[in-house]
Amino acid sequence: MWESSNAEQDNEGHIMASETSIGEGNCLGWAARDPSGFLSPYKFDRRNIGSDDISVRITHCGVCYADVSWPRNANGNAKYPMVPGHEIAGIVQEVGANVKRFKVGDHVGIGTYINSCQNCDSCNIFLEVQCVKGANLTYNSIDVDGTVTQGGFSRFIVVHQRYTFKIPDNYPLELAAPLLCAGITVYSPMKRHNMNQPGKSLGVIGLGGLGHMAVKFGKAFGLKVTVFSTSMSKKEEALGLFGADEFVLSSDEQQMK
C-alpha cells in the first residue's frame, strides 16, 4: 500500500510516489488493492497495440458510482489491484496499421467496455453491451491478451477502434468525459423511445448524476421537463441551473395530485 510517508513532493507541492512503492510497468494509474477501495499510485503494463487498436493519452476521466462501489467489492467479483474509471476522454497518441477512423491527435472518448465478440446478433446491430459472450469491460474484466483490464484513472489506455468515439475538437474534453457513461445511459433510452421530439413532456425522478443529464438532454430536444424530487433544496438547481420547466416536491401530496 502506497503511503504519503514513502513519497516526496515536486516543485509545485504535488505528492510523488517512489518508484519502488508503486511497482513497475509502462502505465501509471490509481488502484484499489483491497475492499477498502482506497486508491494509491500503481504502475502496470498496458498491452501492446494491435493492428485495429489505438492508444489514447487520457486527459480526463469522470467518476461514476461504479468507480466507488466496485473497488470496494460491492459486486463480489473484484480483481485487485483495480484501476477504476470508465468515462474516459483523451487524445490519440498511436494507431494500429488497420485503423482508418482515427489519427494521432484526434480527441476521443471511451466508455464502459473496450471489446466484445463482434460476431453475435447484438454486436451486429451495435448493441455490444449485450454481447452474448459478454462485453470486455473497461476495468475488472479480461482483455484479449488475457490480462485484467484497467480503467481510466491512469495515463493512457489501449483499445480497439470500434469502441472508441470521436469527440469534436472544439468540445472541452472535461465536459465530454461524463457523457461516456451517465450521458449515454440517459441518451440511449430517450432516443429509443422517441423522447427526442419537441413538444413532448418528460418527467425526471431525482436530480442526481443521471437526472441532471436527463434534464439537459430533454431541454436540448425541446421537451417540457418536470423534475420530481424529495428535496426542496434541488428546486433552484433544477429550474435555474439546468433549465427545467417545473419542479415538484414528491413528498408533498398536494403537489403530486
C-alpha atoms as one frame of an Amber mdcrd trajectory, in Angstrom:
protein
   0.000   0.000   0.000   1.416   3.378  -1.050   1.540   5.922   1.745   2.494
   9.586   1.846   5.439   8.706   4.091   7.002   6.980   1.079   6.540   9.987
  -1.163   8.281  13.185  -1.998   6.914  16.410  -3.459   7.678  18.076  -6.757
   8.300  21.789  -7.194   4.553  22.513  -7.158   3.886  20.563  -3.982   2.336
  17.533  -5.671   2.962  14.193  -3.987   5.265  11.902  -5.944   5.430   8.220
  -5.018   8.773   6.493  -5.033   9.277   4.028  -7.882   9.617   1.070  -5.513
   6.321   1.763  -3.748   4.100   1.502  -6.801   5.542  -1.368  -8.814   6.775
  -1.434 -12.391   5.096  -1.046 -15.773   4.568   1.286 -18.712   1.454   2.987
 -17.322   0.806   4.851 -14.077  -2.659   4.637 -12.568  -4.522   4.873  -9.265
  -5.582   1.470  -7.979  -7.510  -0.137  -5.139  -5.636  -3.056  -3.619  -8.366
  -4.372  -1.326 -12.063  -3.852  -0.411 -11.277  -0.629   1.438 -11.450   0.954
  -2.014  -8.567   3.263  -1.114  -6.735   4.352  -4.268  -2.970   4.735  -4.440
  -0.418   5.032  -7.275   0.155   1.816  -9.197   2.298   1.016 -12.220   1.214
  -1.729 -14.619   1.715  -2.779 -18.226  -0.789  -1.892 -20.912  -0.909  -4.485
 -23.675   0.855  -3.882 -26.942  -1.132  -2.027 -29.583  -2.676  -4.300 -32.220
  -3.448  -3.582 -35.864  -7.008  -2.469 -35.046  -6.157  -0.690 -31.802  -5.473
   2.869 -30.801  -3.525   4.178 -27.834  -5.133   7.130 -26.082  -3.435   9.563
 -23.721  -6.050  10.126 -21.045  -6.661  13.769 -20.181  -9.878  13.409 -18.174
 -11.979  10.671 -16.587 -15.337  11.119 -14.884 -16.252   9.489 -11.591 -19.197
   7.081 -11.785 -20.863   5.430  -8.780 -19.352   2.163 -10.021 -15.904   3.683
  -9.538 -16.678   3.924  -5.819 -18.611   0.685  -5.287 -16.630  -1.726  -7.461
 -13.241  -1.058  -5.846 -14.991  -1.836  -2.541 -16.040  -5.212  -3.974 -19.751
  -4.374  -3.885 -20.334  -6.850  -6.731 -18.312  -9.600  -5.070 -16.015 -10.100
  -8.069 -13.288  -7.512  -7.656  -9.899  -8.268  -9.208  -7.145  -6.448  -7.349
  -5.223  -4.292  -7.968  -8.095  -2.435  -9.675  -7.764   0.836 -11.585 -11.327
   2.188 -11.971 -12.683   4.764 -14.396 -14.860   4.292 -17.496 -15.786   7.822
 -18.516 -12.596   8.441 -20.450 -11.668  11.374 -22.662  -8.292  11.897 -24.234
  -6.096  12.310 -27.292  -4.972   9.603 -29.719  -1.218   9.085 -29.431  -0.748
   5.987 -31.615  -2.811   3.981 -34.122  -2.563   0.414 -35.447  -1.891  -0.436
 -39.088  -5.565  -1.095 -39.910  -7.009   1.963 -38.182  -8.698   4.329 -40.638
 -11.238   6.161 -38.485  -8.734   7.886 -36.218  -5.385   9.599 -36.459  -2.839
  10.812 -33.961  -4.087  13.987 -32.297  -7.810  13.188 -32.522  -9.950  13.840
 -29.453 -11.776  10.655 -28.459 -13.897   9.069 -25.761 -14.057   5.546 -24.313
 -16.941   4.229 -22.235 -17.799   1.204 -20.143 -16.490  -1.537 -22.446 -13.488
  -1.891 -24.736 -14.237  -5.043 -26.728 -16.782  -7.798 -27.437 -17.077 -10.866
 -29.672 -18.062  -8.614 -32.639 -19.976 -11.508 -34.260 -23.190 -12.187 -32.311
 -26.630 -10.762 -33.119 -26.236  -7.992 -30.531 -22.804  -6.969 -31.753 -24.039
  -6.964 -35.347 -26.635  -4.302 -34.513 -24.185  -2.276 -32.419 -25.577  -3.358
 -29.047 -22.223  -4.725 -27.978 -23.023  -4.167 -24.318 -25.474  -7.076 -24.723
 -22.879  -9.337 -26.375 -23.853 -12.975 -25.799 -20.287 -13.802 -24.805 -20.087
 -10.786 -22.531 -18.544  -7.448 -23.370 -14.991  -6.810 -22.212 -15.444  -4.109
 -19.600 -13.062  -1.184 -19.347 -11.834  -2.423 -15.987 -12.111  -5.543 -13.827
 -12.575  -7.698 -16.926 -10.311  -9.853 -19.083  -8.628  -8.281 -22.108  -7.834
 -10.005 -25.402  -4.324 -10.876 -24.198  -5.612 -12.490 -21.006  -4.631  -9.657
 -18.696  -7.074  -7.856 -16.396  -8.382  -4.606 -17.873  -7.550  -1.407 -16.013
  -9.557   1.779 -16.319  -9.247   5.471 -16.891  -7.709   6.646 -13.635  -4.425
   6.258 -15.485  -2.199   7.951 -18.028  -3.175   6.071 -21.183  -5.239   3.156
 -22.488  -5.135   0.773 -25.475  -8.499  -0.064 -27.030  -9.967  -1.493 -30.260
 -11.014   1.323 -32.603 -14.612   0.036 -32.733 -15.130   1.004 -29.094 -13.694
   4.495 -29.389 -15.769   7.566 -30.186 -14.725  10.793 -31.874 -15.135  13.970
 -29.847 -15.267  17.279 -31.749 -12.043  19.222 -31.347 -13.912  22.286 -30.107
 -15.766  20.389 -27.343 -13.982  20.508 -23.960 -12.725  17.055 -23.011 -13.547
  17.633 -19.353 -17.205  18.082 -20.310 -17.221  15.147 -22.709 -15.995  12.570
 -20.181 -19.255  12.197 -18.146 -21.190  11.601 -21.362 -19.410   8.250 -21.809
 -21.448   6.582 -19.024 -24.004   8.816 -17.324 -24.723  10.627 -20.570 -25.266
   7.599 -22.795 -27.251   5.841 -20.050 -29.853   8.586 -20.366 -29.477   9.497
 -24.045 -29.869   5.960 -25.419 -33.338   5.157 -23.960 -34.571   8.655 -24.744
 -33.696   8.152 -28.397 -35.039   4.576 -28.437 -38.414   5.644 -27.041 -38.713
   8.751 -29.235 -38.248  11.166 -26.356 -36.360  13.500 -28.635 -39.407  15.073
 -30.298 -40.094  18.736 -29.430 -43.296  19.354 -27.509 -43.373  16.086 -25.567
 -43.352  16.079 -21.767 -40.582  14.445 -19.738 -40.669  13.641 -16.038 -37.313
  13.237 -14.295 -37.318  11.489 -10.907 -34.360  12.700  -8.890 -31.723  15.256
  -9.823 -28.583  13.203  -9.349 -25.900  12.236 -11.829 -28.358  10.738 -14.330
 -31.202  13.104 -13.508 -29.364  16.269 -14.394 -28.283  14.687 -17.684 -31.921
  13.845 -18.436 -32.953  17.453 -17.808 -30.254  18.830 -20.087 -30.984  16.349
 -22.884 -34.703  16.972 -22.508 -34.318  20.722 -22.900 -31.945  20.255 -25.838
 -34.608  18.082 -27.510 -37.270  20.750 -26.943 -39.267  18.825 -24.316 -41.280
  20.184 -21.404 -39.290  18.923 -18.429 -40.633  18.406 -14.911 -38.292  17.367
 -12.098 -39.640  15.290  -9.198 -37.519  15.357  -6.057 -37.852  14.648  -2.336
 -35.592  17.608  -1.592 -36.732  21.221  -1.905 -33.064  22.208  -1.970 -32.901
  20.885  -5.540 -35.532  23.323  -6.823 -33.236  26.228  -7.598 -30.726  23.929
  -9.274 -33.403  22.217 -11.386 -35.081  25.402 -12.577 -32.243  27.892 -12.582
 -29.096  25.948 -13.404 -30.446  23.158 -15.637 -33.493  24.901 -17.092 -36.311
  22.540 -16.105 -39.805  23.922 -16.712 -41.383  22.712 -13.478 -40.344  21.318
 -10.105 -42.496  19.031  -7.968 -41.708  18.124  -4.368 -42.671  14.464  -4.411
 -43.158  14.297  -0.641 -45.920  16.946  -0.899 -49.251  15.220  -1.574 -50.843
  18.382  -2.910 -48.093  18.951  -5.456 -48.297  15.311  -6.554 -52.011  15.486
  -7.374
